[in-house]
Amino acid sequence: MTDQSPQGPAMTSGADPATFTIIRNSLLKATEEMKIVLAKTAFSPVLKVAGDYSCGIFDAAGRMVAQGPDLPVHLGSMPVAVMAVARAFDGDIHDGDIFIHNDPYQGGTHLPDVNVVTPAFHDGRLLGFACLRAHWPDIGGDTPGSYGTVTSIFGEGLRLPPVRLYSKGQPQRDIHSIITANVRTPDERMGDLNAQVAANARACTRLSALAGRYGTDLLIAVMEDVLDYSEQLMRMRLADLPDGDAVFEDWLDGDGILENGETTDATIPIRMRLQKSGQDIRVDFDGSSPAVAGPINAPLAVTASGVYCALKMIIDPDDLIPPNSGAWRAISIDAPEDSVVNARYPSPVVYANTEMSHRVCDMVFGAAAAFWPGNVMACSQGTSGVVTFGGTDPRNARGYVSYEVVKGGMGARPGKDGITAICAGIANTMNTPVEIVELSFPLRVERYEIVDDSGGPGRFRGGLGVRRSWRVLDGRAEATVCFERTISPPFGVCGGEDAAPAQVRVIDPEGRETPLNSKQSVTLEPGWIVDVIAPGGGGYGPVAERDPAAIRRDLREDYVSHNSARETYGITPDTL
């Protein structure tokens, strides 16, 4: 297959275009190999099935040169994480070393996202790093799954600064012991950790082979060219788009902490200003809420990831610009310090990676709709919909932790309906099959179904949300939910309407329902059910402009009820 990318900049490395393209694509393919190795060797379902991880290759300074087709939420933070390692061990990095850390204040996202960073060498010279960030289903802390409504980073679990996991090929047993002593499922955690180490080793092998084939100097120089290539392509695309300036405001459902006398969570305002001028974009969060007590505060790198993800889709709809550190040079982000979009130690942060990142991404679409309406989509489900269970499995008397994200609806697009039951926006994880859940944990999935009328109406309809229910079979379980968009529904754009919001509840064995806060932990006896409905996606364009044939198709497929067709679109049985 020939390379379809537009003409890039001149190669300062001196590499000819063919060599540049081969090396660039080889780096990308190495990240894809990392993904395959991890998927085949990881222990936990969230990694080997759902794919909650990202693989990247970085230069010696820690800048991302290539990221696999993984999670956009890691675009802004992984380079900061690798830079933290390079800075902490500057001058003391050796062949055979492997580093680990998950510190949100040094480029991490939240504590369950664990970075394994491996330097790649050839003939004694440092080429760069491989980094694999994987979500561990448990990293200790107050609740199984490490998703509790705590008020300090100290309650969220084990926080590791950049430390050496292997030294010149020798495992540092003390670090391994610290990890296993602080997590609920140590054997599974070691299995996942070893899978990360193996995946990084594959990438380092590929980098060394490239250096052996093309020479170390040329490989390192081409890695610099790859960054410049992405920057110039991004600026070229920006130059083709009109300038604009827009403000968008939204709010979060809450942080999970009820203050004295409160019966409902307090909402949290977010304000964004998006300015595009020439080949530059500025995103300013002035006016957003100060940091809050609960763990919805986002490190700036998490906020940046939400911004980068949305702008990459808007500016580069054909996906021709390689996503790396060079691509983001045209984008500047300003956020008040010690705010919910620029958290400061020791603010708790665990919810922000999965929830604030969604909100920021969707707000960029909302703001850009004012001057780039043909390049945006409506708000997607706007939440990762995290549900965790933990306890002792009676089948083997061992501890277990189940971690899932519930899929919802993608926002409608300028020419298409939104996709149903999918991770949209900043996420890219897959569905965890019912069979895997029931095989791995003492749980039964009672329902998993598409929810009709949940997609936002419009010229193009938003994708539909889903309902998923888990019954606790044996033994007491502690469950935690973390949702957004239970109060503020996913919004439509360009005249499109809002989608249905999320719903979260528990059901006792007699069928009595009790609503839950959007972020809450509960202890459940056998027979109890956690029942959630993930939101749909917002609609695009005026409802009156929807094609009647599309409405009839929606009715036929039970995506829209007859009552909704009548009230929303004016369609009745005699007009079908």
N, C-alpha and C positions, 0 to 999 in steps of 0.2 A: 504494500500500500504506500502511495506517495504521501509526503507530508503536505497537509492542506493549510498550514498556518500562513498568515500574511508575511510579506517580506519583513524580516527583522533588521536590527541595527548591524553595523559593521562589527566584525569579530575582533576585539582588541587582542585576543589571544593569538591571532594569526591563523586560527583553524579555518579550513575551508568549510563552506556551508554543509557539505555532506558529513564531514567529521563532527561538526558541531551538532547536527541533527541526530547522528548516531549516539553520541555521548549523552545528549539531553534525554533522548528516549530510553537509553539504557538505564539512566538514573531513575526514571519513572518506573521502568519495568522492575528494577530492583526493589522498589517500595511495594510493588504488587506481589513480588515473591515473598517479601516479609509477611504480607497479609495471609498468603497461603500457608506458610509455615506455622503462623500462630493459630490459624483456624484448625489445622490438622493436629496440633499438639496441646492446645489449651484444655483445661479441665472444666471450667465453669460454663454453663449454657449461655450466659450473657456475652461471652467471648467466642466460643466455638460455633454458636448458632446465630445469635443476634448481631454479632460483629461490632460491639461497642469499644472500638479502639482505632487508633490512627498510626500510620507508619510514615516516617520521613527520613530524608537524607539531608545533612547540613554540612556547610563548609567549616573550616577550622575556627572561624569566628563565631559559629553558632547560628548563622543565617540559614533559613530553610531554602534548599535548592530544589527539592522535589518532595511532594506529598502524594501518597497513594489515593485512590478513590474512596476515601474514608469519611471522617466526620468534619464538616465545615466548622463546627464549634471550636476546633483545635487550631484553626488557621493562624489566629493572632497570638496564641499563648505558647505553642510548642517552641518557636525560636527563642522566646525569652527563657524558657526552661533549659534549653541546651546552652544558651549563653551563660546561665547561672553556673552550670557545671564547668564550662570553659574558664569562667572567671575564678571560681573557687579553687580550681586545681591548675591554674596557669603555671606552666613550667614543670609540672609534676604529673604529666599524663603519659602513660606508657602502653606499649603494645600488650594486650591481655588484660588491661583494666576494664572494668565495667562499673558504671555509676547508677545510683538510684535516688530519686527524690520525688516528692509530691507536694511541696510547699506552695500554697496558693500565692504567697507573697514573693515568690521567686520564679514566676512563670507557670506555676501549676494552675489548675482550674478549681477543683475541690479535692479533698483528701482521697476519695476513692479512685481518682485518676492518677495512676502511678506511672512515672516516667522511668524507663530503663534506657540509659544512654551509653553507647559503646563507641570508643574512638576507633577509626579505621586507619591502619598504617600500611605502607608499602616500602620495603627496604629501609625501615627505621624512620620514615618520614610520615608525619601526621597528614592524612588526606582530608579528614573531616569526621563527622559523627553519624551514626545511625541512632535514631530514637524511636522507641515504640511506647506510646501512651495507651494504657489499657485500663478500663474501668474494672476495679475489683469489687465483687458483690459485697464485700465487707472489709473495713479497715479499722475495726474496733469502734470505740465510742459508746454512746449511751444506748443506742438501739441497734438491733440486727439490720444490716444493710447500711449503717452509718448515715442515716437520713433523719436524725432526731431534731426536734425543735429546741435546740440549745441556744445559749446566748453568748458563747465564746468559742473561738477556734479550738480551745483546749477540750471542749466536750465533744468534738466531732470525730475524734479518732487519733490514730498514730500519725504524727506529722514528721516527715523526714526531710531535713535539709539535704542538699547535695552531699552524698557520702559514697565511699567506695564499696561496691558490692563484691567485686573481684579485684585483686591486686596482682598484676602481671600473671594472670591466669589462675591464681589461687583464690578460692572463695573465702570471703571474710565471714567466718562462722558466727562471730558475735552479732553482726548485722542481721544475718538470717535468724538468729535466736530472738533478737528484739522483735522482729516482725512476727514470728510465729507465736510469741508470747502475748501479742496484743490483738490478734484477730480471732474470730469465732470458729473459722474453718481452716486451720493451718495447713492441712495436707492439700486442700484445693488451692490455697493461695500459693504454696510452693510450686504446684503444678503449673499455675498460670505464670508465675515468675520465671520458671525455667523455659516456658514457651516463648516469653518475651526475649530472653537471652538468646535462644536458638534463632529466632527471627532476625535479631540484630546481627548475629554471626553470618547469616546468609548475605545480608546487605554489605557487610564489611568484606566478605569474599569477593563479591561483585565489584566493589570499588577497587580492591587490590588488582583484580584482573584487568580493569580498565586502565589503571596506571601502568600495568605491565605491558599492555598493548600499545598505548598512545604516549606513554611517558608521564611521570608524575607532574612535571611542570605544566604540560599542556592540559592535563585533566583539571588541575587546580585553576588554571586560567579560564578554561571553558566553564567551570562552575560559576566564576564571576560573570562571564558572558551571559549565562542563563538568567542571572538576576537582572542584568541590564536589558536583556531581551524582553522579559516580562514587564519591566518598568516602561520601556518605550512603547510596547504594544498597548499597555493600559493608557498611556498618555495620548496615543494616536486615537484610540476609541473615544476618550473623553473629548478630544478636540472636535470630534464629529457630532457631539451632542450639544443641545442648547444650554446656555447658562441658566441658573435658577437659584432661588432662595426661598425656603419654606420652613415653617415651624410645625411640628406635630407633637401632640400631647396625649398621653395615655396613663394608665395606672395599673399597679399590680393588686391582686386580691388581698394580699397581706403577707406577713412574715411568719405566721404560725404561733405568735406569742400574744396571748390575751392579757392585757394589763388589768390591774385591780379594778373590778367593777364592770369590765367589758364582757359582753356576751357574744360579740362578733369581732372578727379581725378588722383592723383598720387598714384602709387602702393606702397605697404608696404611689405618689405622683412621679411621673417621669416626663421630662421635657427635652426635646431634641430640635436643634436647628441644623438644617442641611443646606450648605452653600456650595454651588459649583461655579467656578470661574476658569475659563480656558481649559488648561490641562490639570487642574487641581480641584480637590474636594476637601471641604472642611466640615466636620461634624462636631457640634458643640452641645453639651448636655447641661449648660448653665440653667438653673432653676429646678433641677431634679432634687428629689428628697435627700436630706442628709442620711447617713447610715442609720439603720434601725437595729433593734435588739436582736431579732431573729436572723436566721442564716440565708437571707435573700440578697445580701450585699455582694456585689460583683467586683472582683479584682479588675483593674483596668484592662488587662489582657483578655479577659472574658468578654467585656464590653466591646473591645476592638474586634474580636472574632465575629460577633453578631453584625457589626458594621461591615467588615470585609466580606462576609458571606453574602449579604444582600447586594452590596455594590458589585460584587463579581457577577452575580446573576443579571443585574440590571444593565451593566455596562458591556458585558461580554456574553450575550445570550447564546452565541454559537460555541462557547467554551473553547476559544482558540488561545487564550492567554494562560500559560502555565501558572497555577497558583503557588507562589513562593514569596519570599520576603521582598523581592524586587517589585512585585506587583502592587505592594501596599505603599510604596514610596510617594505616590501621588495623593495619598489620603492622610490628612491630619485629624487627630481626635483630641478634643479638650473636654475634660470632665472635672467638676469640683472635687478636691481631695476630701476624703472621709465622707463620701456620699455613697448612695446605693449603687452607683455606676463606677465608683473608683474607691473601693474599700481599702481601709488601712488596718494593719495589725492592731489588735487581735480580733477584729470583727469576724463573726461566723459567716461562712460563705457557701455551705454545701448546696443549698437550693439554687443559688444564682447561676451555676454553670448550666443547669438544665432549664431554668425558667427565665432568668433575666436575659440570657442570650437569645432565647426565642423572642422576647419582647422587643429587644433592640433591633433585631433583624426585621421584624414586622413593621416597626416604626419607621425604619428607613424606606421600606416600600410605601408606607402611608405618606411620608413627606415627599418622596420622589414622584408620587402620582400627580403632584401639583404642576410639575413641568416636564415629566417624562411619562405621560400616561400610557404610551404604547409599549413601555419596557417593564412595567411592574405587574405584580400579581396582588390579589387581595390577601388579607391576613389569613395565614394558615391556622391550624389548631391552637398554636400559641402556647403549648405546654408539652413537656416530655411525658407527663402522666405517669410518674414513678409510683410503683407499688412494690413494697418489699414484705416478705414474710420471714420469720426466723423462729427457731425453737429446737427441740430435740426430735429427731425422726425415730418413731417407735420401731421402724423396720430394722434399724441397725444400732439404735441407742447412741447415735452420733449427732452432733449439732449440724444444722443446715441453715443456709440463707438463700432465699430466692429474691432476685432483683429483676423487675421487668419495666419496660416503658410501653405505654398503651398508645397505639397508633390512632390518629384522627384524620381530619380532612385537610387536603391542600387547598390553598386559596385559588379561586378562579383566575384565569389568565386572559389576556386581550383577545385570544382567539379560541380558547378551549375551556371546558369545564375543569374544575379541580379534580385531582385524583383522590380516590376514596381509600381509607384505611392504610395510611402510609405515614412514615416520619417525614415531615416537610420542614422547610426552612433550614435551621442550623443542624438538623439531625440527619442521620443516614443509616440508622440501625434497622435490622430486619425483625420480622415477627418471630417470637419464640413459639414454636408449635405446641399445641395442646399436649401432644404425646410426650414431648420432652419434659414439660412441666410436671406431668403426672408420673413419669418414670423417675424423675430426679427428686421430687419432694412429696411430703404427705398432704398433697392438695389435689382437688379435682376442679377442673374448669367447667363450671356449670353452663355458661353461656359465652358465646363469642359471635356477635352478629352486627350487621350494619344497621344503623339507626336512621329510619326514614325521616325526611323533613329537617335533617340536621345541617345540611349544606345551605349556605347563604344564597337566597334568590338573586337573579340578575340576568342580564343578557347571556352571561355564562355563569352556571351554577357552581358554587363551591363544592369541594369534595365532602363526602359524608363522614361523620364520626362513627365510632363503634361502641358497643357495650360489651364488657368483659367481666365475668364473675368467677371468683375462686371460693371454694368451700374448704374449710379446714377439716381434714378427715380424722386424724388421730393426734392426741397430745395438744397441749396449750400452745398457741402461737402468738407472737407479737407482730402486728402488721403496722406499716406506716404508709401513708399516702402523701404525695406531694404534687398538687395540681395548680394550674393557673386557668384563667378564663372561666371560672365558675361565676364571677360577678360581671366582669366586662367581657361581652361576647366577642369572638373574632370578627373584625370589622370588614365591610365591603369597601371597594374603591370605585371611583368614576361612576357613581350612581348605584352601585351594587349594594345589597343589603347584608346585614349581619348574619352570622351563622348561629346555631344553637350553642349555648354555653355547656360547660362540663357539669356533671353531677357526681357526687361521691357519697356513699352510704354503706352501712353495714346492715345485715338482715339476720335476725336470730332464727333458731330452728323452727319457731312457730310462724315465721313469715313477717314478723314486725320489723319495720324499717326505721333506722335512726340515721339522720343526715350527719355527715362528718364535716368538720372544717376542711378547707382546701389543703391544709397541711396539718396532719395529726397522726399520732400513734395510738393504737388501741390493743388491748390484750383480748384474745378470742379463745373460747372453748371449742371443742369439736362440734361440728355442725353449723357454726356461724359462717356467714358469707360476706366477703368484701365485694361490693357491686359498684362499678364505675362506668360512666359514659364519657368518652372523650369528645371534645367539641368537633364540629365540622369546620370547613373553611368558608371565608366570606365570599360574597358574590362580586362579579365584575360587570359594570354597565347597568343601565336601567332595566328593571324587570319587564317593562312594556315591550322591550325589543327582543325578548327571548323567542326563538323559533318555535312555533306550535308543535312542529314535529319532534323537537327535543323534549318538550313537555310530555307529549304522548309516550315517548320512549322512557322518560322518568317514571311515568305511571305504570307502564308495562313491567318495568324492572323493580317496582316498589321502592324507588328512591324518593318519590314524592307521593303523599297520600292524596286521595280524591278531595278531601276537605281543604288541604293546602293548595291544590291546583285551582280550586274554585276561589278561595279567598285571596291568594297571592297573585295568581296569573289570570283569573277570570275564566278558567276552563271548566266547563260542566260536561256531564256525560253526553248531552245532546250536541255538543260542539266538537266532540272527539272525532 
